[in-house]
Every structure is written in C-alpha cells, then in structure tokens.
Amino acid sequence: MALDAVKRTNGTRVFVAVDKNVVDSQQQIADAFAALKLIPRRVDFGDFTDTRFNGSLPPSTTAPRTYKES
C-alpha cells in the first residue's frame, strides 16, 4: 500500500531545469488568462523565472521516474 502511494506522488517526480520549454508553456497559460481578462494585462512569464540552478538539473523534457512491478 505504501509503495503504491509513493508511485502516485513524489516518488516519480524529477526536478528539472526552468528552460525555454517551461517558460514557453507557462507563457501560453499566462497569455490565455490575459485574453480571458482573468488577469489585468499580459505578463512576460520569463521575467518571473530564476534559472540560476539549471546547470545541475536535467532538461524539462526528462521523463518521470518509474518503478518496476515486483
């Protein structure tokens, strides 16, 4: 039971770099919010990112971890 819980949560997560793919994806969401007037104006999501730690992280396209069934 506990292993099943880990498989569904933090156990499969992989920390990844805040790279162009991440910024572009989040920018599309922010643009949609602005178009729907859910936020008052367009924002540049890149202005809110911190890439200082990207050097030691894999790219955002890295697959999540998996567990072999035993």
PASEBA-1860 file (N, C-alpha, C; in nm, 3 decimals):
! residues 70
1> MALDAVKR> 0.082/-0.119/0.000/0.000/0.000/0.000/0.087/0.126/0.000 ~ 0.189/0.131/0.085/0.274/0.249/0.092/0.348/0.271/-0.040 ~ 0.396/0.163/-0.101/0.466/0.177/-0.228/0.374/0.233/-0.335 ~ 0.248/0.192/-0.335/0.151/0.247/-0.431/0.137/0.397/-0.413 ~ 0.135/0.441/-0.289/0.123/0.585/-0.263/0.245/0.660/-0.315 ~ 0.363/0.604/-0.296/0.485/0.668/-0.346/0.483/0.673/-0.498 ~ 0.437/0.569/-0.562/0.432/0.565/-0.707/0.341/0.675/-0.762 ~ 0.240/0.714/-0.687/0.144/0.815/-0.734/0.186/0.957/-0.700
9> TNGTRVFV> 0.287/0.975/-0.617/0.318/1.109/-0.569/0.463/1.146/-0.596 ~ 0.532/1.188/-0.492/0.668/1.240/-0.506/0.768/1.138/-0.559 ~ 0.739/1.012/-0.546/0.834/0.910/-0.588/0.867/0.911/-0.735 ~ 0.781/0.964/-0.818/0.807/0.966/-0.962/0.848/1.103/-1.014 ~ 0.847/1.200/-0.929/0.884/1.336/-0.972/1.033/1.348/-0.996 ~ 1.066/1.430/-1.093/1.205/1.461/-1.124/1.216/1.612/-1.131 ~ 1.307/1.670/-1.052/1.330/1.813/-1.062/1.398/1.840/-1.194 ~ 1.350/1.942/-1.267/1.405/1.973/-1.398/1.438/2.121/-1.408
17> AVDKNVVD> 1.516/2.154/-1.509/1.555/2.293/-1.533/1.436/2.377/-1.577 ~ 1.441/2.503/-1.541/1.342/2.600/-1.590/1.398/2.651/-1.722 ~ 1.374/2.574/-1.826/1.431/2.605/-1.957/1.326/2.667/-2.049 ~ 1.363/2.686/-2.174/1.274/2.752/-2.271/1.140/2.680/-2.284 ~ 1.140/2.547/-2.280/1.015/2.473/-2.290/0.920/2.507/-2.176 ~ 0.972/2.516/-2.055/0.890/2.550/-1.938/0.836/2.692/-1.952 ~ 0.924/2.784/-1.984/0.882/2.925/-1.995/0.778/2.941/-2.105 ~ 0.799/2.879/-2.220/0.702/2.889/-2.330/0.566/2.832/-2.291
25> SQQQIADA> 0.567/2.719/-2.223/0.442/2.655/-2.181/0.366/2.744/-2.082 ~ 0.438/2.798/-1.986/0.374/2.885/-1.887/0.329/3.018/-1.949 ~ 0.405/3.065/-2.049/0.365/3.188/-2.118/0.233/3.169/-2.190 ~ 0.212/3.054/-2.251/0.085/3.027/-2.318/-0.032/3.033/-2.219 ~ -0.011/2.980/-2.100/-0.116/2.985/-1.998/-0.141/3.129/-1.955 ~ -0.035/3.204/-1.930/-0.050/3.344/-1.890/-0.119/3.425/-1.999 ~ -0.085/3.400/-2.125/-0.150/3.471/-2.236/-0.299/3.438/-2.243 ~ -0.333/3.313/-2.218/-0.475/3.274/-2.218/-0.549/3.345/-2.105
33> FAALKLIP> -0.488/3.354/-1.987/-0.551/3.425/-1.875/-0.573/3.572/-1.910 ~ -0.474/3.633/-1.975/-0.488/3.775/-2.013/-0.598/3.791/-2.118 ~ -0.604/3.702/-2.215/-0.706/3.710/-2.320/-0.847/3.694/-2.261 ~ -0.859/3.615/-2.157/-0.989/3.594/-2.092/-1.018/3.699/-1.985 ~ -0.925/3.796/-1.972/-0.937/3.904/-1.874/-0.939/3.850/-1.729 ~ -0.873/3.736/-1.708/-0.861/3.682/-1.573/-0.747/3.749/-1.498 ~ -0.656/3.809/-1.574/-0.552/3.895/-1.518/-0.559/4.026/-1.596 ~ -0.521/4.138/-1.535/-0.546/4.268/-1.596/-0.470/4.300/-1.725
41> RRVDFGDF> -0.355/4.236/-1.745/-0.276/4.266/-1.865/-0.181/4.149/-1.892 ~ -0.122/4.150/-2.009/-0.027/4.046/-2.046/0.098/4.060/-1.960 ~ 0.152/3.948/-1.918/0.277/3.946/-1.843/0.378/3.862/-1.920 ~ 0.504/3.893/-1.899/0.612/3.814/-1.958/0.657/3.715/-1.852 ~ 0.617/3.588/-1.867/0.647/3.488/-1.765/0.797/3.475/-1.741 ~ 0.876/3.497/-1.843/1.021/3.488/-1.829/1.077/3.584/-1.726 ~ 1.008/3.696/-1.703/1.052/3.792/-1.603/1.041/3.736/-1.460 ~ 0.965/3.629/-1.443/0.941/3.573/-1.311/1.016/3.442/-1.288
49> TDTRFNGS> 1.106/3.407/-1.377/1.179/3.281/-1.364/1.320/3.303/-1.311 ~ 1.371/3.201/-1.247/1.507/3.203/-1.193/1.580/3.080/-1.248 ~ 1.676/3.103/-1.330/1.746/2.992/-1.396/1.883/2.964/-1.334 ~ 1.911/3.020/-1.218/2.044/3.004/-1.157/2.080/2.859/-1.130 ~ 1.983/2.773/-1.110/2.013/2.635/-1.072/1.999/2.537/-1.188 ~ 1.977/2.587/-1.308/1.957/2.500/-1.424/2.078/2.412/-1.455 ~ 2.196/2.459/-1.427/2.317/2.386/-1.464/2.326/2.245/-1.409 ~ 2.268/2.222/-1.292/2.278/2.090/-1.231/2.151/2.007/-1.248
57> LPPSTTAP> 2.057/2.056/-1.327/1.930/1.987/-1.345/1.913/1.937/-1.488 ~ 1.840/1.826/-1.504/1.815/1.777/-1.640/1.714/1.867/-1.712 ~ 1.704/1.859/-1.844/1.608/1.941/-1.918/1.464/1.907/-1.880 ~ 1.375/2.000/-1.906/1.234/1.983/-1.869/1.166/1.869/-1.943 ~ 1.227/1.819/-2.047/1.168/1.709/-2.124/1.202/1.572/-2.064 ~ 1.272/1.570/-1.951/1.309/1.445/-1.885/1.184/1.372/-1.839 ~ 1.179/1.243/-1.865/1.063/1.161/-1.826/1.061/1.141/-1.675 ~ 0.941/1.123/-1.618/0.934/1.092/-1.475/0.995/0.956/-1.447
65> RTYKES> 1.035/0.937/-1.321/1.087/0.806/-1.281/0.974/0.703/-1.285 ~ 1.012/0.580/-1.302/0.913/0.471/-1.298/0.962/0.366/-1.202 ~ 0.872/0.283/-1.161/0.904/0.173/-1.071/0.869/0.043/-1.140 ~ 0.957/-0.053/-1.127/0.929/-0.186/-1.183/0.833/-0.258/-1.090 ~ 0.739/-0.325/-1.150/0.647/-0.407/-1.072/0.720/-0.530/-1.024 ~ 0.700/-0.565/-0.898/0.770/-0.684/-0.846/0.673/-0.798/-0.823
END
